[in-house]
């Protein structure tokens, strides 16, 4: 499957950079966890999760690193 909305591939056709864009959907802890599940099995060097929405009230949890409980 796809890793992001935009994928940059190397000479061996492996994704090494990806961008996921959420239109009007605020970034929250669950979105970060879902994104991690998408790319954890790929040798991603950079992954960007962007949104057109205003900051969510979940920003405090994100900044505190509560999403770091990923396997």
N, C-alpha and C positions, 0 to 999 in steps of 0.2 A: 504494500500500500504506500500511499504518499506520506511523507514526513511533514510537509508544510504546504502552504499555498504557493510558495516560490521555493524552488530547490536549486542549489548550485552543485554541480557534479564535477568530479575530478576526471582525469584522463581514463580512468578505469570504470567510469560511469557510476561511481559511488557518491552518495550525497555527503558533502562535508559542511554545508551551510544551508540553513532553511529559515524561512520566514512564514509565520502564521499570522494572518490579519483577521481580527474580529471587528465587524462593523456594528457599532452601537452596543456591543457587549462588553461590560467592564471586566478587567482582568481580576480574577480572584484565585484563591488557593486551589480550588477544584480545577480550574482551567490550567493552572501550572502543573498539577498532578497529571491531568489528561495529556498535556503536551509531552511530559516526561515519558509517559507510557508509549507515545508514538515514536520517540527518537532513541530510547534507551538501548535498543539493539543495533543502532547504526553508529558508525564512527564520526559523529557530528562534532565539528570543532566550534561552531557557533549556531545558536538557535535564538531567533527573535520572536517574541510573542507581543504583537502590537494591537492596539485597540483605538477606535475613533471615539469611544465613550469617555465620559468624565471619570475621574478617580472614583473608585467604589469605597464603601465603608470598610471593606475587607483589606484596605491598604495597610492598616496597622499590623494585621496578621502576616501579610506578605513581607513587610519590612522587618518584622521580628524573626523571620525565618521559619515560621511554622510549617512551611511546605518542605522543609529539609528532612522530614520524616519519611522520605521516599525510600523504597527498598534499595 
